[in-house]
Amino acid sequence: MDMSTTLRSYLYVPCDKARMIDKSLILDSDAVIFDLEDAVAGSRKQIARENLVSRTTAIKASNKPTLVRVNGVDSPFFSEDLAACLEVGVWGIVVPKADADALRYVDKEISSSTSRNRDIRIIPLIETAYALETISEIVTVSDRIAAAQFGAEDFTDDLGIERTVAGDEISYARNRFAIACRGRGKGAVDTPCTDFHDSDTLLRDIHRARAAGMTGKTCIHPSQIAVVNDAFLPSEKEVIESSHIWELWKSAVSAGDGTVVYHGKMIDRPIAMRAERVVNIAKRHGLTLSPDSQYYQAQTRTSGYDNGTT
């Protein structure tokens, strides 16, 4: 499982704001996206690139997955953006207005650079109707593609429709996007909630994203990080149940069985794989449940967890 499928929060940071860059590296977001594109005026692109390169040591020391949203491959800024990313050796590059041809080009440019950049990931930003229609090709065009991000603002603009708080207009797009990503083992990163003053609106937006199958969400303000991180974690109940399902499944497979019964339910491979994913997410984020957990105690009293009965 690539780390990208367990990252919950991706904080966008305008790269021409040095103070924001420094602060972002100590915040609790799972990843940071330094923005060289929309958040930076044309006259400040060079400053933004210099800010990025000058913090190479700090970026490495943070041990935080660091991505950079570059300007589009057809822009006059792309070549210098990519050069800065390669100099820093970032974790990933977010490609706006992505299509298959653009991604092949980015992959080729990275691959032809020095060997220390061989592990750089590519994250296509799905922002147009055409990109959504060709997303199956997009997410498989390069082995570097670890995840994709959905960009609802540009997507609705491309369709000529209103972007609303309720988000009904992007429900189909979210579902199709997430299915295409998850079906190919890629992270599915949701569009940001632009109303960063309202945590209730953010929570509703996250719940819709999770219901669609998103694995994480972009943030545009530090106040959104904790809400996103908490909402994308499995519950205590999910972790306990998934841990036991996964252990039972592994034992069954070792014994040559293709299914196992758990609390009167038939557990087969898809359910076991879902349990494994929850376990991996819990491990990734340091979630451990001690025996004195109230939920653990209640379940072991009533379910026979301690002796492995089903």
C-alpha positions in Angstrom: 0.0 0.0 0.0 1.5 3.3 -1.1 1.6 6.0 1.6 -0.7 8.2 -0.5 -3.7 6.0 0.2 -3.3 6.7 4.0 -2.6 10.4 3.9 -5.7 12.4 5.2 -4.9 16.1 5.0 -3.0 18.0 2.4 -2.4 21.7 3.3 -2.1 24.1 0.4 0.5 26.8 1.0 1.3 29.8 -1.3 5.0 29.4 -2.0 5.7 33.2 -2.2 4.8 33.5 1.5 8.0 32.5 3.3 6.5 32.6 6.7 3.7 30.3 5.7 6.1 27.8 4.3 8.0 27.7 7.6 4.9 27.3 9.6 3.4 24.6 7.4 6.3 22.3 8.1 5.5 22.1 11.8 1.7 21.9 11.5 -0.2 18.6 11.8 -1.2 18.1 8.2 -0.2 14.7 6.8 1.2 16.4 3.8 1.9 19.9 2.4 1.4 21.2 -1.1 3.5 24.2 -1.9 1.6 26.2 -4.5 3.4 27.8 -7.4 0.3 28.0 -9.6 -3.0 29.8 -8.8 -2.0 31.2 -5.4 1.0 33.0 -6.8 0.8 36.0 -9.1 2.9 35.9 -12.2 5.2 38.6 -10.9 6.0 36.5 -7.9 6.7 33.1 -9.5 10.5 33.5 -9.2 10.2 34.5 -5.6 8.1 31.5 -4.9 10.6 29.1 -6.5 13.5 30.7 -4.6 11.5 30.3 -1.3 11.0 26.6 -2.1 14.7 25.9 -3.0 16.0 27.8 0.0 14.1 25.6 2.4 15.4 22.3 1.0 17.1 21.4 4.3 14.0 22.2 6.4 11.8 20.2 4.1 14.0 17.2 4.3 14.2 17.5 8.1 10.4 17.7 8.5 10.0 14.1 7.3 6.6 15.3 5.9 5.5 14.4 2.4 6.0 17.6 0.5 4.4 18.2 -2.8 4.5 21.1 -5.2 1.7 22.3 -7.5 3.5 23.5 -10.5 2.2 25.6 -13.3 0.7 23.8 -16.3 3.1 22.1 -18.8 1.9 24.6 -21.4 2.8 27.7 -19.3 6.0 29.7 -19.5 6.7 28.8 -15.9 6.6 25.1 -16.0 10.3 24.4 -16.9 11.6 26.5 -14.0 9.0 25.1 -11.6 10.0 21.6 -12.4 13.7 22.4 -12.1 13.1 23.8 -8.6 11.2 20.6 -7.6 14.0 18.4 -8.8 16.6 20.5 -7.0 14.7 20.1 -3.7 13.8 16.5 -4.4 10.2 16.8 -3.4 7.9 13.9 -2.5 5.5 14.6 -5.3 4.5 17.0 -8.0 0.8 18.1 -8.5 0.1 18.7 -12.2 -2.9 21.1 -12.8 -5.3 20.6 -15.7 -3.9 17.2 -16.1 -4.4 15.0 -19.2 -2.5 11.9 -20.3 -0.2 13.7 -22.7 0.9 16.2 -20.1 1.6 13.5 -17.5 3.7 11.5 -20.0 5.7 14.6 -20.6 6.2 15.3 -16.9 7.2 11.6 -16.3 9.7 11.8 -19.1 11.2 15.0 -17.7 11.6 13.6 -14.2 13.0 10.3 -15.5 15.7 12.1 -17.5 16.9 14.1 -14.5 19.4 12.9 -11.9 18.9 9.5 -10.1 18.0 11.1 -6.8 14.7 12.1 -8.2 13.7 8.6 -9.4 11.1 8.2 -6.6 9.2 11.5 -7.1 5.5 10.9 -7.4 3.0 12.6 -9.8 -0.4 13.7 -8.6 -2.7 14.7 -11.5 -5.2 17.4 -10.7 -8.6 16.5 -12.3 -10.2 19.8 -13.1 -12.0 19.5 -16.5 -14.8 17.4 -17.9 -12.3 15.8 -20.4 -10.0 14.8 -17.6 -12.9 13.1 -15.7 -13.9 11.3 -18.9 -10.4 10.0 -19.4 -9.4 9.5 -15.7 -8.9 5.7 -16.1 -6.2 6.5 -18.6 -4.8 9.4 -16.6 -4.2 7.4 -13.4 -2.5 4.6 -15.2 -0.3 6.5 -17.6 2.7 6.5 -15.4 4.0 4.3 -12.5 4.8 7.6 -10.7 1.1 8.4 -10.2 0.4 7.6 -6.6 -2.8 9.6 -6.2 -5.0 12.1 -8.0 -6.8 15.2 -6.7 -10.2 16.4 -7.7 -10.5 20.2 -8.3 -14.2 21.2 -8.1 -13.8 24.9 -8.6 -12.2 24.6 -12.0 -14.3 21.6 -12.9 -17.6 23.4 -12.3 -16.2 26.4 -14.2 -15.4 24.1 -17.1 -19.0 22.9 -17.1 -20.4 26.4 -16.8 -22.4 25.5 -13.6 -22.6 27.0 -10.2 -20.5 25.7 -7.4 -22.7 25.4 -4.3 -22.1 24.7 -0.6 -24.4 21.6 -0.8 -22.2 20.2 -3.6 -25.0 18.2 -5.4 -23.6 19.4 -8.7 -20.3 17.5 -8.1 -21.7 14.3 -6.6 -21.4 12.2 -9.8 -17.9 13.6 -10.5 -16.7 12.8 -7.0 -18.0 9.2 -7.2 -16.5 8.6 -10.6 -13.2 10.1 -9.6 -12.9 8.1 -6.4 -13.9 4.8 -8.1 -11.3 5.3 -10.8 -8.6 6.0 -8.3 -9.5 3.4 -5.7 -10.0 0.8 -8.4 -6.4 1.2 -9.4 -4.9 1.4 -5.9 -4.4 5.2 -6.0 -5.1 7.8 -3.4 -8.3 9.8 -4.1 -7.8 13.4 -2.7 -10.9 15.5 -2.5 -11.3 19.2 -3.4 -10.9 21.7 -0.6 -13.8 23.3 1.2 -13.4 27.0 0.5 -15.5 28.1 3.6 -12.7 27.7 6.1 -14.6 29.7 8.8 -17.4 27.1 9.2 -16.4 23.7 10.6 -19.9 22.3 10.3 -19.9 23.0 6.5 -16.4 21.3 6.4 -17.6 18.3 8.3 -20.6 17.8 5.9 -18.3 18.2 3.0 -15.9 15.6 4.4 -18.7 13.1 5.0 -19.8 13.4 1.4 -16.3 12.9 0.3 -15.8 9.8 2.4 -19.1 8.4 1.3 -17.8 8.8 -2.3 -14.7 6.8 -1.5 -12.1 9.6 -1.1 -9.0 8.8 0.9 -8.1 12.3 1.9 -8.9 16.0 1.5 -7.0 19.2 0.6 -7.1 22.1 3.1 -6.7 25.8 2.4 -6.3 26.9 6.0 -4.6 25.5 9.1 -7.9 25.5 11.0 -9.2 22.8 8.7 -6.4 20.3 9.4 -7.6 18.8 12.7 -11.2 18.5 11.5 -10.0 16.6 8.3 -7.5 14.4 10.2 -10.1 13.3 12.8 -12.9 12.8 10.2 -10.7 10.5 8.0 -9.6 8.3 10.9 -11.4 5.0 11.5 -13.4 4.9 14.7 -12.3 2.9 17.7 -15.0 0.4 16.9 -13.7 0.1 13.3 -10.2 -0.5 14.4 -11.1 -3.2 16.9 -13.4 -5.1 14.6 -11.1 -4.7 11.6 -8.1 -6.0 13.6 -9.9 -9.1 14.6 -11.4 -9.7 11.1 -8.0 -9.4 9.6 -6.4 -11.8 12.1 -9.2 -14.4 11.6 -8.9 -14.1 7.8 -5.2 -14.7 7.8 -5.6 -17.8 10.0 -8.4 -19.1 7.7 -6.2 -18.6 4.6 -3.3 -20.4 6.3 -5.7 -23.3 7.0 -6.7 -23.4 3.3 -10.1 -21.8 3.8 -11.5 -19.0 1.6 -14.0 -17.7 4.0 -14.5 -17.3 7.8 -17.5 -16.6 10.0 -17.4 -13.6 12.2 -20.3 -12.8 14.5 -22.7 -14.7 12.2 -21.4 -12.9 9.1 -19.5 -14.5 6.3 -16.2 -12.9 5.7 -14.6 -13.3 2.3 -11.6 -11.6 0.6 -13.2 -8.1 -0.1 -14.3 -7.7 3.5 -10.9 -8.9 4.7 -9.1 -6.5 2.4 -11.2 -3.6 3.7 -10.3 -4.6 7.3 -6.7 -4.7 6.4 -6.9 -1.2 5.0 -8.4 0.1 8.2 -5.6 -1.7 10.2 -3.0 -0.1 8.0 -4.5 3.3 8.4 -4.6 2.9 12.1 -0.9 1.8 12.2 0.1 4.6 9.9 -1.4 7.2 12.3 -0.4 5.5 15.5 -3.8 4.4 16.6 -3.6 1.7 19.3 -6.3 0.5 21.6 -5.3 -0.7 25.0 -7.1 -3.4 26.8 -8.6 -0.8 29.2 -10.5 0.8 26.3 -14.2 0.8 27.2 -15.2 -0.5 23.7 -12.6 -3.2 23.8 -13.8 -4.4 27.3 -17.4 -4.4 26.2 -16.6 -6.5 23.1 -14.4 -9.0 24.7 -17.1 -9.7 27.3 -19.7 -10.3 24.7 -17.9 -11.6 21.7 -15.2 -14.0 22.7 -12.4 -11.8 21.1 -9.8 -12.9 23.6 -10.0 -16.6 22.7 -10.6 -16.1 19.0 -14.1 -17.6 18.9 -16.5 -16.5 16.2 
